[in-house]
């Protein structure tokens, strides 16, 4: 039996359901196929549950440190079943809301594992869904390393970490990117001993080096250990947990004094070395969709090599962020409806790591700007949050770093500190509207807020510093 629609979407995560919603709003008939739950990784195993854990971690830290604010409290520990009930409740409420939106937009929701069987058709459970256009949005799953087997008990993925019902006594986190750093932050706040192993020279290696260095400094103060430039050799299961071996002579910096080539012991090993696309065995190759290492290749409009097939989200080699998936899904829906669309400037997408402290950025790093424009054509300025009243009230440390063309527009905004993720929306406007420092300096930021840090940084870069020394 064959059913038809204007658009058939394979995958109901951020990119897939955003495409479905926008296409339906534009009058298209839509079939949305999802093997698990609509909302995908972001809602059920990523953004939402991890940020709920991070908020619980913030509450734990606040209760421990309340005396410095003149408030007497007693920290009695972490109730992981209670934390999980809170986390799962947030996810459940959002999921119910999402289900309601699918029904309200009259989208045909099909549960099951789909496979692309032609340039215009997807087969699910023996049923064929034919569309004028097919959108691939099958997302990603946690990666591992060759020979490193994730058993879900002692060697775990981020999916497994979300299901833990106890706080581990100690954890080794393999990978110092966003996922690894966020879980390290949570577990340290919950009372675990944490060591991060990162093969590259810095934590958050894709961020501006100043942000990475600031995060490393504050992690060290929090008691989070890390091995940088350290290559993983292998892991052994022990009676009490795991023993991780590092290659001798590879680390160029440590925070805990562990010698290179020695072993690290812990209760658990979290493998956080990135996420890989879900595409194997789904028929993409058979239909002629060009791919690279499992990723579906697309042009700037998310069009694949097959004219009737588009792809969005973690399945394509762009930033693996839910809000990028939303934007790509909307772009495809509007393109299919004949509306004018503008390619996404991925450098202009806000990026946030929700650790303590948070790291947030938009635009080019100093290194990227120097490579693109020439080091003699750019300038930078760093405003220390020590001069920001609200940051002092919050007792947070950090900075706002600007990267700009000399006598020209702002090319990048890089933030470190508690809650600075809330500031990056303004930074996004500054970058994407190609603002000059003097133009931002003319804006009046409310006092006392952390948003003043952005204003103060631009005042200083425009040559009229206010609360800035030197």
VOPAGU-2260 file (C-alpha; in pm, 1 decimal, decimal comma):
REM VOPAGU-2260
SITE   aa  ch    i         X         Y         Z
SITE  UNK   A    0       0,0       0,0       0,0
SITE  UNK   A    1     127,6     347,3     -90,2
SITE  UNK   A    2      37,1     677,8      73,0
SITE  UNK   A    3     130,1    1011,5     -83,7
SITE  UNK   A    4     219,4    1355,7      50,0
SITE  UNK   A    5     395,6    1670,3     -63,6
SITE  UNK   A    6     685,6    1613,2     175,8
SITE  UNK   A    7     801,3    1288,5     338,2
SITE  UNK   A    8    1043,7    1342,0     625,3
SITE  UNK   A    9    1255,2    1058,0     762,3
SITE  UNK   A   10    1347,6    1145,4    1120,3
SITE  UNK   A   11    1157,7    1343,4    1381,5
SITE  UNK   A   12    1438,2    1519,0    1568,1
SITE  UNK   A   13    1502,8    1892,5    1572,8
SITE  UNK   A   14    1566,4    1927,9    1200,2
SITE  UNK   A   15    1294,3    1688,6    1092,1
SITE  UNK   A   16    1008,6    1821,7    1300,8
SITE  UNK   A   17    1102,8    2185,1    1234,6
SITE  UNK   A   18    1084,1    2110,1     862,6
SITE  UNK   A   19     750,4    1934,1     913,2
SITE  UNK   A   20     600,5    2222,5    1112,0
SITE  UNK   A   21     707,3    2490,8     865,7
SITE  UNK   A   22     604,7    2289,8     560,8
SITE  UNK   A   23     260,2    2230,5     713,1
SITE  UNK   A   24     226,5    2602,3     792,1
SITE  UNK   A   25     297,2    2672,1     424,9
SITE  UNK   A   26      16,0    2444,7     312,4
SITE  UNK   A   27     210,6    2129,6     234,9
SITE  UNK   A   28      85,9    1782,0     325,6
SITE  UNK   A   29     351,6    1619,6     542,8
SITE  UNK   A   30     440,5    1267,6     655,2
SITE  UNK   A   31     682,7    1258,8     948,8
SITE  UNK   A   32     847,7     920,1    1011,4
SITE  UNK   A   33    1023,8     853,1    1343,2
SITE  UNK   A   34    1136,2     517,7    1485,9
SITE  UNK   A   35    1148,1     640,9    1847,3
SITE  UNK   A   36     992,4     959,6    1982,9
SITE  UNK   A   37     940,8    1292,2    1810,1
SITE  UNK   A   38    1195,8    1534,4    1949,5
SITE  UNK   A   39    1494,4    1312,3    1883,6
SITE  UNK   A   40    1827,3    1335,6    2060,7
SITE  UNK   A   41    1786,9    1696,1    2171,2
SITE  UNK   A   42    1468,4    1647,3    2367,4
SITE  UNK   A   43    1515,1    1292,4    2494,8
SITE  UNK   A   44    1891,1    1226,7    2519,7
SITE  UNK   A   45    2068,6    1557,8    2468,3
SITE  UNK   A   46    2001,7    1927,4    2517,6
SITE  UNK   A   47    1705,4    1917,1    2753,1
SITE  UNK   A   48    1794,4    1636,6    2995,3
SITE  UNK   A   49    2160,1    1740,3    3020,4
SITE  UNK   A   50    2068,0    2099,6    3095,3
SITE  UNK   A   51    1825,5    1980,5    3361,6
SITE  UNK   A   52    2116,0    1792,3    3522,5
SITE  UNK   A   53    2331,3    2104,2    3495,9
SITE  UNK   A   54    2064,0    2310,1    3671,1
SITE  UNK   A   55    2045,9    2051,8    3950,6
SITE  UNK   A   56    2424,8    2077,6    3970,7
SITE  UNK   A   57    2397,1    2456,0    4003,1
SITE  UNK   A   58    2151,8    2412,0    4292,3
SITE  UNK   A   59    2393,9    2171,9    4460,1
SITE  UNK   A   60    2679,6    2421,5    4429,6
SITE  UNK   A   61    2460,7    2705,9    4554,8
SITE  UNK   A   62    2356,4    2511,5    4862,9
SITE  UNK   A   63    2716,9    2425,0    4946,4
SITE  UNK   A   64    2835,3    2781,5    4895,7
SITE  UNK   A   65    2539,3    2970,5    5042,9
SITE  UNK   A   66    2729,8    3088,0    5351,1
SITE  UNK   A   67    2931,4    3332,7    5140,6
SITE  UNK   A   68    2602,7    3512,0    5068,5
SITE  UNK   A   69    2501,9    3515,8    5435,1
SITE  UNK   A   70    2249,4    3235,0    5394,1
SITE  UNK   A   71    2280,7    2930,9    5618,9
SITE  UNK   A   72    2188,2    2600,9    5455,2
SITE  UNK   A   73    2289,5    2238,9    5493,0
SITE  UNK   A   74    2389,1    2026,9    5195,2
SITE  UNK   A   75    2291,3    1665,1    5260,6
SITE  UNK   A   76    2371,8    1506,3    4927,1
SITE  UNK   A   77    2234,6    1421,6    4584,2
SITE  UNK   A   78    1916,7    1215,8    4552,1
SITE  UNK   A   79    1966,8    1079,1    4200,6
SITE  UNK   A   80    1618,2     924,7    4172,7
SITE  UNK   A   81    1480,2    1267,2    4265,1
SITE  UNK   A   82    1709,1    1440,8    4016,6
SITE  UNK   A   83    1600,8    1197,5    3746,1
SITE  UNK   A   84    1233,2    1250,6    3827,4
SITE  UNK   A   85    1285,4    1625,1    3784,2
SITE  UNK   A   86    1479,8    1574,6    3459,4
SITE  UNK   A   87    1231,0    1328,6    3316,6
SITE  UNK   A   88     940,3    1551,9    3413,9
SITE  UNK   A   89    1082,9    1838,0    3211,0
SITE  UNK   A   90    1130,4    1609,8    2910,6
SITE  UNK   A   91     781,2    1461,5    2946,8
SITE  UNK   A   92     607,8    1799,5    2953,8
SITE  UNK   A   93     795,4    1921,7    2647,8
SITE  UNK   A   94     726,9    1594,9    2465,5
SITE  UNK   A   95     353,1    1621,1    2530,4
SITE  UNK   A   96     359,4    1975,9    2397,7
SITE  UNK   A   97     544,0    1861,7    2085,7
SITE  UNK   A   98     293,0    1582,7    2025,5
SITE  UNK   A   99      16,1    1839,2    2046,9
SITE  UNK   A  100     184,7    2056,9    1784,9
SITE  UNK   A  101     215,7    1760,9    1546,3
SITE  UNK   A  102    -158,5    1697,6    1574,6
SITE  UNK   A  103    -252,1    2065,1    1553,7
SITE  UNK   A  104     -63,8    2104,3    1225,2
SITE  UNK   A  105    -233,4    1792,3    1082,7
SITE  UNK   A  106      98,3    1618,6    1018,3
SITE  UNK   A  107      78,9    1243,7     951,7
SITE  UNK   A  108     304,7    1088,8    1214,6
SITE  UNK   A  109     430,6     738,0    1132,7
SITE  UNK   A  110     607,3     531,4    1399,4
SITE  UNK   A  111     868,5     289,8    1269,8
SITE  UNK   A  112    1211,8     249,1    1113,3
SITE  UNK   A  113    1208,2     396,7     764,8
SITE  UNK   A  114    1431,1     328,8     465,7
SITE  UNK   A  115    1477,6     537,0     151,8
SITE  UNK   A  116    1371,7     313,0    -138,3
SITE  UNK   A  117    1358,3     564,5    -425,2
SITE  UNK   A  118    1431,0     934,3    -481,9
SITE  UNK   A  119    1072,2    1006,2    -375,6
SITE  UNK   A  120     972,8     726,1    -138,8
SITE  UNK   A  121    1035,8     590,0     209,3
SITE  UNK   A  122     925,1     245,4     322,5
SITE  UNK   A  123     817,2     181,0     682,1
SITE  UNK   A  124     684,6    -148,5     817,6
SITE  UNK   A  125     589,3    -263,8     469,2
SITE  UNK   A  126     408,8      62,4     389,9
SITE  UNK   A  127     536,2     296,6     119,0
SITE  UNK   A  128     517,1     675,6     159,9
SITE  UNK   A  129     561,9     864,6    -164,5
SITE  UNK   A  130     636,4    1236,7    -172,4
SITE  UNK   A  131     718,0    1506,2    -421,4
SITE  UNK   A  132    1020,9    1559,8    -198,7
SITE  UNK   A  133    1197,3    1357,1      71,6
SITE  UNK   A  134    1387,8    1513,6     361,4
SITE  UNK   A  135    1646,0    1301,4     543,1
SITE  UNK   A  136    1683,5    1388,0     911,3
SITE  UNK   A  137    1798,2    1069,0    1081,1
SITE  UNK   A  138    2034,8    1242,4    1322,9
SITE  UNK   A  139    2335,1    1104,8    1509,7
SITE  UNK   A  140    2446,4     867,0    1783,8
SITE  UNK   A  141    2741,6     870,8    2025,8
SITE  UNK   A  142    3072,1     768,3    1866,7
SITE  UNK   A  143    3342,3     550,2    2014,2
SITE  UNK   A  144    3704,3     480,8    1919,8
SITE  UNK   A  145    3830,4     176,1    1727,0
SITE  UNK   A  146    3850,6    -117,8    1965,2
SITE  UNK   A  147    3679,5      69,8    2249,8
SITE  UNK   A  148    3359,1    -113,8    2337,4
SITE  UNK   A  149    3088,0      71,0    2525,6
SITE  UNK   A  150    2920,1    -176,5    2762,0
SITE  UNK   A  151    2671,4      64,4    2920,4
SITE  UNK   A  152    2788,3     -26,2    3270,7
SITE  UNK   A  153    3148,8      77,2    3332,8
SITE  UNK   A  154    3231,5     215,3    2990,1
SITE  UNK   A  155    2938,0     438,6    2904,4
SITE  UNK   A  156    2808,8     682,8    2644,7
SITE  UNK   A  157    2628,4    1008,6    2710,7
SITE  UNK   A  158    2299,5     820,2    2661,8
SITE  UNK   A  159    2396,9     581,5    2942,3
SITE  UNK   A  160    2512,5     869,4    3162,6
SITE  UNK   A  161    2162,0    1016,9    3157,5
SITE  UNK   A  162    2022,8     694,6    3302,8
SITE  UNK   A  163    2256,7     663,1    3602,7
SITE  UNK   A  164    2066,2     628,3    3929,8
SITE  UNK   A  165    2369,0     688,8    4153,8
SITE  UNK   A  166    2646,2     944,9    4161,5
SITE  UNK   A  167    2973,9     772,8    4069,8
SITE  UNK   A  168    3259,8     817,8    4311,4
SITE  UNK   A  169    3500,8     887,0    4027,9
SITE  UNK   A  170    3479,7     925,8    3651,1
SITE  UNK   A  171    3726,2     950,7    3364,3
SITE  UNK   A  172    3581,7    1150,8    3075,6
SITE  UNK   A  173    3735,6    1064,7    2739,7
SITE  UNK   A  174    3695,5    1378,7    2530,5
SITE  UNK   A  175    3713,6    1743,9    2629,5
SITE  UNK   A  176    3454,2    1878,0    2387,9
SITE  UNK   A  177    3112,5    2012,4    2479,3
SITE  UNK   A  178    2958,1    1681,6    2590,9
SITE  UNK   A  179    3257,1    1576,2    2798,7
SITE  UNK   A  180    3296,3    1915,0    2964,1
SITE  UNK   A  181    2927,1    1939,7    3054,0
SITE  UNK   A  182    2914,5    1594,9    3216,4
SITE  UNK   A  183    3242,9    1662,6    3397,4
SITE  UNK   A  184    3088,8    1979,8    3538,4
SITE  UNK   A  185    2771,9    1799,9    3650,8
SITE  UNK   A  186    2952,4    1513,2    3819,7
SITE  UNK   A  187    3195,2    1741,7    4000,1
SITE  UNK   A  188    2904,2    1945,0    4136,7
SITE  UNK   A  189    2741,4    1619,3    4247,4
SITE  UNK   A  190    3060,0    1528,2    4437,9
SITE  UNK   A  191    3248,2    1293,5    4203,6
SITE  UNK   A  192    3619,8    1301,4    4135,3
SITE  UNK   A  193    3659,1    1378,6    3764,8
SITE  UNK   A  194    3947,9    1358,7    3518,7
SITE  UNK   A  195    3910,6    1464,1    3155,0
SITE  UNK   A  196    4139,3    1309,5    2891,9
SITE  UNK   A  197    4167,8    1520,0    2574,1
SITE  UNK   A  198    4398,0    1442,6    2281,4
SITE  UNK   A  199    4418,3    1806,4    2166,9
SITE  UNK   A  200    4604,8    2083,9    2351,3
SITE  UNK   A  201    4294,0    2242,5    2508,8
SITE  UNK   A  202    3950,3    2169,3    2642,8
SITE  UNK   A  203    3678,0    2288,4    2403,4
SITE  UNK   A  204    3935,5    2291,0    2122,0
SITE  UNK   A  205    3697,2    2455,1    1873,3
SITE  UNK   A  206    3655,3    2764,7    2091,8
SITE  UNK   A  207    3880,9    3069,2    2104,5
SITE  UNK   A  208    4194,1    2972,3    2294,8
SITE  UNK   A  209    4129,6    3242,0    2555,2
SITE  UNK   A  210    3792,6    3083,2    2636,4
SITE  UNK   A  211    3947,7    2737,5    2661,3
SITE  UNK   A  212    4225,7    2862,9    2888,3
SITE  UNK   A  213    3979,3    3043,6    3115,4
SITE  UNK   A  214    3765,1    2731,1    3144,2
SITE  UNK   A  215    4069,6    2517,3    3226,1
SITE  UNK   A  216    4172,3    2762,6    3497,9
SITE  UNK   A  217    3831,1    2755,1    3662,0
SITE  UNK   A  218    3797,0    2377,6    3628,4
SITE  UNK   A  219    4129,6    2345,9    3809,1
SITE  UNK   A  220    3990,8    2563,4    4091,6
SITE  UNK   A  221    3685,3    2339,8    4108,1
SITE  UNK   A  222    3904,4    2032,0    4144,4
SITE  UNK   A  223    3836,7    1891,5    3797,6
SITE  UNK   A  224    4155,9    1726,6    3669,6
SITE  UNK   A  225    4247,1    1704,6    3304,7
SITE  UNK   A  226    4510,5    1556,6    3078,5
SITE  UNK   A  227    4566,6    1762,6    2763,3
SITE  UNK   A  228    4741,9    1633,4    2453,4
SITE  UNK   A  229    4695,7    1286,3    2598,3
SITE  UNK   A  230    4626,3     991,5    2367,8
SITE  UNK   A  231    4403,6     712,3    2491,6
SITE  UNK   A  232    4558,6     365,7    2459,7
SITE  UNK   A  233    4300,4     135,8    2616,6
SITE  UNK   A  234    4077,8      50,7    2909,6
SITE  UNK   A  235    4062,9    -251,4    3137,3
SITE  UNK   A  236    3772,5    -350,3    3358,9
SITE  UNK   A  237    3886,2    -392,4    3719,1
SITE  UNK   A  238    3711,4    -528,6    4029,0
SITE  UNK   A  239    3614,2    -178,3    4131,4
SITE  UNK   A  240    3573,9      -1,5    3796,9
SITE  UNK   A  241    3804,2      81,0    3506,7
SITE  UNK   A  242    4173,0     146,2    3444,9
SITE  UNK   A  243    4255,3     376,6    3152,4
SITE  UNK   A  244    4598,0     374,5    2989,8
SITE  UNK   A  245    4748,2     679,9    2818,4
SITE  UNK   A  246    5024,2     677,6    2561,6
SITE  UNK   A  247    5361,6     772,3    2706,6
SITE  UNK   A  248    5503,1    1105,8    2602,4
SITE  UNK   A  249    5190,2    1249,9    2443,0
SITE  UNK   A  250    5056,9    1491,1    2703,8
SITE  UNK   A  251    5173,0    1851,3    2689,1
SITE  UNK   A  252    5000,8    1960,5    3004,0
SITE  UNK   A  253    4825,5    1815,9    3307,3
SITE  UNK   A  254    4625,9    1955,4    3592,7
SITE  UNK   A  255    4678,2    1676,2    3842,9
SITE  UNK   A  256    5043,2    1585,3    3811,8
SITE  UNK   A  257    4981,4    1240,9    3660,4
SITE  UNK   A  258    5284,3    1134,1    3460,7
SITE  UNK   A  259    5246,5    1057,0    3092,9
SITE  UNK   A  260    5209,3     693,1    3006,0
SITE  UNK   A  261    5067,9     592,4    3343,0
SITE  UNK   A  262    4718,9     470,0    3416,3
SITE  UNK   A  263    4411,5     635,9    3561,3
SITE  UNK   A  264    4160,5     447,9    3777,5
SITE  UNK   A  265    3794,6     535,5    3826,4
SITE  UNK   A  266    3450,4     387,0    3874,5
SITE  UNK   A  267    3338,1     477,1    3521,7
SITE  UNK   A  268    3472,0     581,7    3183,2
SITE  UNK   A  269    3248,4     817,4    2984,5
SITE  UNK   A  270    3326,1     804,2    2612,6
SITE  UNK   A  271    3254,3    1154,2    2481,1
SITE  UNK   A  272    3447,6    1165,6    2154,4
SITE  UNK   A  273    3169,4    1311,1    1943,3
SITE  UNK   A  274    2862,3    1192,0    1757,4
SITE  UNK   A  275    2836,3    1013,3    1424,9
SITE  UNK   A  276    2558,3    1025,4    1163,6
SITE  UNK   A  277    2282,2     765,2    1148,7
SITE  UNK   A  278    2282,3     658,4     783,7
SITE  UNK   A  279    2407,5     302,1     753,0
SITE  UNK   A  280    2161,7      62,6     593,4
SITE  UNK   A  281    1899,7     327,6     526,0
SITE  UNK   A  282    1924,5     313,7     147,8
SITE  UNK   A  283    2081,8     651,7      87,2
SITE  UNK   A  284    2371,5     512,9    -120,6
SITE  UNK   A  285    2139,9     290,7    -321,6
SITE  UNK   A  286    1934,9     589,1    -435,3
SITE  UNK   A  287    2244,2     784,8    -538,5
SITE  UNK   A  288    2276,5    1026,7    -246,4
SITE  UNK   A  289    2642,6    1130,0    -220,1
SITE  UNK   A  290    2798,7    1069,9     119,8
SITE  UNK   A  291    3127,3    1107,4     305,2
SITE  UNK   A  292    3213,3     895,6     611,0
SITE  UNK   A  293    2846,0     840,9     678,6
SITE  UNK   A  294    2746,2    1206,3     643,9
SITE  UNK   A  295    2507,3    1309,4     366,5
SITE  UNK   A  296    2663,6    1580,5     150,5
SITE  UNK   A  297    2451,4    1885,1      69,3
SITE  UNK   A  298    2485,7    2226,1     -92,0
SITE  UNK   A  299    2427,9    2556,2      86,5
SITE  UNK   A  300    2051,5    2503,1      58,5
SITE  UNK   A  301    2063,4    2153,7     217,0
SITE  UNK   A  302    2002,1    1994,4    -125,2
SITE  UNK   A  303    2162,4    1654,4    -180,5
SITE  UNK   A  304    2299,6    1518,7    -507,2
SITE  UNK   A  305    1949,5    1382,6    -578,2
SITE  UNK   A  306    1716,5    1671,9    -676,5
SITE  UNK   A  307    1415,5    1534,5    -488,1
SITE  UNK   A  308    1606,4    1469,0    -165,1
SITE  UNK   A  309    1725,0    1716,9      98,3
SITE  UNK   A  310    1898,6    1651,7     430,8
SITE  UNK   A  311    1923,1    1844,2     757,3
SITE  UNK   A  312    2055,5    1825,3    1112,8
SITE  UNK   A  313    2329,3    1602,9    1251,6
SITE  UNK   A  314    2311,7    1385,6     939,3
SITE  UNK   A  315    2496,4    1651,0     736,8
SITE  UNK   A  316    2847,5    1784,8     812,7
SITE  UNK   A  317    2742,1    2114,1     969,8
SITE  UNK   A  318    2737,9    2220,0    1336,2
SITE  UNK   A  319    2570,7    1948,5    1545,3
SITE  UNK   A  320    2341,4    2182,3    1734,2
SITE  UNK   A  321    1965,1    2159,4    1777,0
SITE  UNK   A  322    1912,1    2521,2    1677,8
SITE  UNK   A  323    2109,2    2459,1    1358,6
SITE  UNK   A  324    1876,8    2167,5    1284,4
SITE  UNK   A  325    1576,0    2394,1    1339,9
SITE  UNK   A  326    1716,9    2652,6    1097,7
SITE  UNK   A  327    1805,6    2394,9     832,6
SITE  UNK   A  328    1462,2    2233,9     855,0
SITE  UNK   A  329    1288,7    2569,7     814,4
SITE  UNK   A  330    1515,5    2662,9     523,1
SITE  UNK   A  331    1427,8    2341,3     337,6
SITE  UNK   A  332    1054,0    2379,1     400,3
SITE  UNK   A  333    1055,6    2735,9     271,9
SITE  UNK   A  334    1266,0    2642,6     -32,0
SITE  UNK   A  335    1020,2    2364,6    -119,7
SITE  UNK   A  336     733,8    2612,7     -87,8
SITE  UNK   A  337     900,7    2844,9    -338,6
SITE  UNK   A  338     994,0    3115,5     -89,3
SITE  UNK   A  339    1326,1    3301,0    -123,8
SITE  UNK   A  340    1581,7    3158,2     119,6
SITE  UNK   A  341    1925,9    3268,4     230,8
SITE  UNK   A  342    2203,3    3016,5     306,9
SITE  UNK   A  343    2297,3    2981,5     672,6
SITE  UNK   A  344    2618,5    3153,2     785,0
SITE  UNK   A  345    2735,9    2886,8    1026,9
SITE  UNK   A  346    2995,4    3117,3    1181,0
SITE  UNK   A  347    2702,6    3336,7    1286,4
SITE  UNK   A  348    2536,8    3058,9    1487,4
SITE  UNK   A  349    2561,6    3098,4    1868,2
SITE  UNK   A  350    2752,0    2819,9    2046,2
SITE  UNK   A  351    2716,5    2748,4    2419,5
SITE  UNK   A  352    2876,4    2500,4    2657,5
SITE  UNK   A  353    2656,1    2488,0    2968,4
SITE  UNK   A  354    2924,5    2396,3    3219,2
SITE  UNK   A  355    3016,6    2596,7    3527,3
SITE  UNK   A  356    3143,7    2838,6    3411,2
SITE  UNK   A  357    2954,0    2861,5    3084,3
SITE  UNK   A  358    3137,6    2924,5    2758,8
SITE  UNK   A  359    2949,9    3103,8    2479,8
SITE  UNK   A  360    3058,9    3242,1    2146,2
SITE  UNK   A  361    2956,5    3356,4    1802,0
SITE  UNK   A  362    3161,1    3445,1    1496,2
SITE  UNK   A  363    3531,1    3390,2    1434,4
SITE  UNK   A  364    3796,4    3303,8    1688,9
SITE  UNK   A  365    4108,6    3518,9    1694,6
SITE  UNK   A  366    4298,9    3245,6    1509,0
SITE  UNK   A  367    4030,1    3211,9    1242,1
SITE  UNK   A  368    4009,4    3588,3    1194,5
SITE  UNK   A  369    4387,6    3616,5    1161,0
SITE  UNK   A  370    4388,6    3339,7     900,2
SITE  UNK   A  371    4102,5    3494,3     705,0
SITE  UNK   A  372    4189,7    3864,2     724,4
SITE  UNK   A  373    4558,1    3868,7     825,6
SITE  UNK   A  374    4683,7    3916,2    1181,3
SITE  UNK   A  375    4776,4    4280,0    1106,3
SITE  UNK   A  376    4417,9    4357,1     999,9
SITE  UNK   A  377    4240,5    4252,2    1318,9
SITE  UNK   A  378    4227,1    4373,1    1676,0
SITE  UNK   A  379    4102,6    4217,8    1999,9
SITE  UNK   A  380    3983,4    4344,4    2335,2
SITE  UNK   A  381    3909,2    4153,0    2654,6
SITE  UNK   A  382    3678,5    4292,3    2923,1
SITE  UNK   A  383    3716,7    4119,2    3259,8
SITE  UNK   A  384    3392,1    4042,1    3442,9
SITE  UNK   A  385    3561,3    4170,0    3759,1
SITE  UNK   A  386    3441,1    4513,0    3645,7
SITE  UNK   A  387    3080,0    4400,2    3601,7
SITE  UNK   A  388    2852,0    4461,9    3899,8
SITE  UNK   A  389    2608,3    4176,2    3839,5
SITE  UNK   A  390    2894,0    3929,8    3790,7
SITE  UNK   A  391    3036,5    4039,6    4126,5
SITE  UNK   A  392    2694,4    3984,9    4284,7
SITE  UNK   A  393    2688,4    3635,5    4135,7
SITE  UNK   A  394    3052,1    3581,9    4240,0
SITE  UNK   A  395    3148,7    3464,4    3894,5
SITE  UNK   A  396    3474,8    3514,8    3711,3
SITE  UNK   A  397    3525,7    3537,7    3338,5
SITE  UNK   A  398    3555,3    3772,2    3045,7
SITE  UNK   A  399    3408,3    3905,4    2723,1
SITE  UNK   A  400    3656,2    3898,3    2437,1
SITE  UNK   A  401    3593,3    4081,1    2109,6
SITE  UNK   A  402    3760,7    4009,9    1778,3
SITE  UNK   A  403    3718,9    4283,4    1517,4
SITE  UNK   A  404    3858,4    4424,3    1197,9
SITE  UNK   A  405    4082,8    4723,1    1263,7
SITE  UNK   A  406    3852,3    5022,5    1216,1
SITE  UNK   A  407    3584,6    4778,5    1104,6
SITE  UNK   A  408    3310,3    4540,7    1209,5
SITE  UNK   A  409    3299,7    4291,9    1495,4
SITE  UNK   A  410    3403,7    3945,4    1377,1
SITE  UNK   A  411    3361,2    3743,9    1696,0
SITE  UNK   A  412    3232,5    3763,6    2053,6
SITE  UNK   A  413    3364,1    3511,7    2309,0
SITE  UNK   A  414    3228,6    3484,6    2663,8
SITE  UNK   A  415    3319,4    3289,5    2978,4
SITE  UNK   A  416    3136,9    3304,2    3312,2
SITE  UNK   A  417    2824,9    3189,9    3493,4
SITE  UNK   A  418    2508,6    3241,3    3286,1
SITE  UNK   A  419    2685,4    3405,2    2992,1
SITE  UNK   A  420    2495,3    3180,6    2754,0
SITE  UNK   A  421    2205,6    3421,8    2802,6
SITE  UNK   A  422    2420,4    3702,6    2656,0
SITE  UNK   A  423    2507,4    3538,3    2326,0
SITE  UNK   A  424    2177,5    3632,4    2158,7
SITE  UNK   A  425    2286,9    3996,1    2152,9
SITE  UNK   A  426    2631,8    3887,6    2038,4
SITE  UNK   A  427    2463,4    3705,5    1750,1
SITE  UNK   A  428    2296,7    4027,2    1636,7
SITE  UNK   A  429    2624,7    4216,8    1659,8
SITE  UNK   A  430    2802,1    3964,0    1437,3
SITE  UNK   A  431    2523,2    3898,1    1189,4
SITE  UNK   A  432    2437,0    4265,6    1141,6
SITE  UNK   A  433    2807,0    4342,8    1089,8
SITE  UNK   A  434    2799,7    4602,7    1364,6
SITE  UNK   A  435    3084,3    4844,4    1430,0
SITE  UNK   A  436    3212,3    4870,9    1788,4
SITE  UNK   A  437    3102,7    5236,7    1801,0
SITE  UNK   A  438    2748,5    5138,2    1702,4
SITE  UNK   A  439    2720,5    4888,1    1986,1
SITE  UNK   A  440    2886,3    5132,9    2225,0
SITE  UNK   A  441    2603,2    5376,6    2155,9
SITE  UNK   A  442    2345,7    5127,1    2290,0
SITE  UNK   A  443    2249,2    5167,6    2656,0
SITE  UNK   A  444    2268,1    4840,8    2847,6
SITE  UNK   A  445    2061,5    4807,2    3168,3
SITE  UNK   A  446    2244,8    4827,7    3500,0
SITE  UNK   A  447    2324,0    4609,9    3684,1
SITE  UNK   A  448    2318,3    4323,1    3436,2
SITE  UNK   A  449    2576,2    4093,9    3286,6
SITE  UNK   A  450    2473,8    4230,8    2946,5
SITE  UNK   A  451    2670,6    4542,0    3040,0
SITE  UNK   A  452    2986,8    4337,8    2983,2
SITE  UNK   A  453    2912,6    4337,8    2610,4
SITE  UNK   A  454    2842,8    4710,5    2618,2
SITE  UNK   A  455    3157,9    4784,3    2819,3
SITE  UNK   A  456    3374,7    4576,6    2586,7
SITE  UNK   A  457    3246,8    4767,7    2284,5
SITE  UNK   A  458    3287,7    5101,8    2462,3
SITE  UNK   A  459    3652,2    5013,3    2524,8
SITE  UNK   A  460    3708,3    4892,6    2168,6
SITE  UNK   A  461    3549,0    5214,8    2041,6
SITE  UNK   A  462    3807,9    5414,2    2238,4
SITE  UNK   A  463    3591,5    5531,7    2527,8
SITE  UNK   A  464    3626,2    5278,0    2811,9
SITE  UNK   A  465    3417,8    5321,4    3126,3
SITE  UNK   A  466    3475,0    5057,2    3396,6
SITE  UNK   A  467    3802,9    4937,3    3248,4
SITE  UNK   A  468    4153,4    4971,1    3392,8
SITE  UNK   A  469    4444,2    5058,1    3167,3
